[in-house]
Amino acid sequence: MIASMTGFGRAKKETDEFSVYVELKSVNHRFCEINTRIPRHLLFLEDKIKKTIVEHVKRGRVEVFLTIEGEGFVTKTLSVDWELLNTLVVTTKQIQEKYQLTDQITTQMLLSNDNILSIEEQKKENEELELIILEVTENAVQQLKQMREVEGNKLIEDILSFLGQIEENVHTVEEYAPRVIAHYRERIEKRVKEYVGNEFDENRILTEVALFAEKADISEELTRLRSHISQFRDTVDTNEPIGRKLDFIIQEMNRETNTIGSKANDPQIAKHVVEMKSLLEKIKEQVQNIE
């Protein structure tokens, strides 16, 4: 199944104690990169979450957002820094005496200092929560995978359409290429006759035409181009990540097309080369999105 590297997946599960939400967003990337945004006290699950995703995603940058709501997974305790509080009270009284200040020290004033009170969270041992997180992650990645496959099918449909147009251009060039030599001979003979009349060395003309034919021969390039088209289609039919391989094949097709344009030395072939290069560029843009 062809998959795009762009997708989104979301899943959730609620219990009497807590609610678990997982969102996954993926975009293009050369390799598989997973970035997690999860609560600090659940960082111990990061590797398991990544492993769950990697089983379904081989390429792309995936952003993971894990949210837990509820109080069933942590205990909270209030902590007072008594030493700091005593120091603050004593220092405040010293300041009042030194500067003859009359305002009263209030509880609200003391507790407004962020360093005096702190809330500490401790994770409860909760195997059920861990299992639910991994279950929700699995459900989210299945949604992500499904969306990537739908998008991938649309991409490959467009790509194969462009590939078919390239193949038509190749066929046209193959049929037209032999005429290039004949046209060149006609031009040479016409030019020679303009200078020397009908009396000219036929062998010299044949030699010039043979040299031109050797330089302008594009049969090997056309054969390789057809081979690359066939490889492209075969690769699409495989059941594995194919993005990198398709990208390589497109580079090779581009190289052969450029060589055809430079060797053929003919305006008609040049027109088809421009068309093929335009189609290859469109395919390349689409292939960049494939896993």
Residue, then its C-alpha position, 0 to 999 in steps of 0.5 A: m500500500i502506497a502511503s504519503m508522509t503527511g497525515f493526522g490521527r487522533a484517539k481518546k479513551e475515558t475512564d472514571e478516573f482519567s481521560v487519555y487523548v493522543e494526537l499524531k501529526s506527520v509531515n515529510h522527512r528523509f528519515c523516521e523522526i518522532n517528537t513527543r510532547i507528553p507529561r513529565h511524569l510519563l516520560f518513562l513511556e516515551d520509548k514504548i510510545k515511539k515503538t508503537i508508532v514505528e511499527h506503522v510509520k517508516r518515514g516522516r516526522v511525527e509529532v506526538f501530543l499526549t494529554i491526560e485529564g483527571e486526578g487518578f494518576v497522580t497524588k499532590t502534596l503541599s510543601v512549605d519551605w519553613e526555613l525560608l518563611n522564617t527568614l522572610v518574617v525575621t527580615t521583614k521585621q528587621i526592615q520595619e524596625k530599621y525604617q520605622l514602618t508600621d504596616q502589618i505582616t499578613t499571611q497573604m503577603l507571606l504566601s504570595n511569595d512563590n518560593i514559600l509554597s510548592i505543589e509536588e506531584q507523585k505518579k501513582e503506580n497505575e498499570e491500567l493507565e499505561l496500557i490505556i495510553l499505549e492502546v490509545t496511541e495504537n488507535a491514533v496511529q491506525q488513523l494516521k496510517q489510514m489517512r496517509e494511505v488514502e493520500g498516497n493512493k491519490l499521489i500515485e494516481d497522479i504520478l502514474s498519469f504523468l508517467g504515462q504521458i512521458e511514455e507517450n513522448v518517448h514513443t513519439v521520439e522513438e518513431y521520429a528519431p530516424r528522420v533526424i538523420a535523413h533530414y540532416r543528409e538533405r540539409i548537407e546535400k542542399r548546402v553542398k549543391e548551392y556551392v558546387g552544383n550537382e558535382f560533389d563527392e557522395n562519399r564525403i556526404l556519407t561520411e559527414v552523415a555517418l559522423f552526425a548519426e553517431k553523435a546524434d544516436i539516442s537509441e541507448e538513452l531511449t532504451r534506458l528511459r523505457s527501462h526506468i519507466s518499467q522499474f518505476r511501475d514495478t516499484v510502485d507495485t511492491n508492498e514496502p516504503i518506496g519513496r527513496k527508490l522512486d526519487f532515485i529512478i526519477q533522477e536517472m530518468n532526468r539524466e537520460t532525458n537531458t542527454i537525449g536533448s543534448k544529443a538529438n540536435d533537433p527542434q521536434i525532439a527538443k520540444h518533447v524533451v521539454e515536455m518530459k522534463s516538465l512532467l518529471e518535475k511534477i512527478k518529483e514533487q509528488v514523490q517527495n511526499i511518498e513514504 
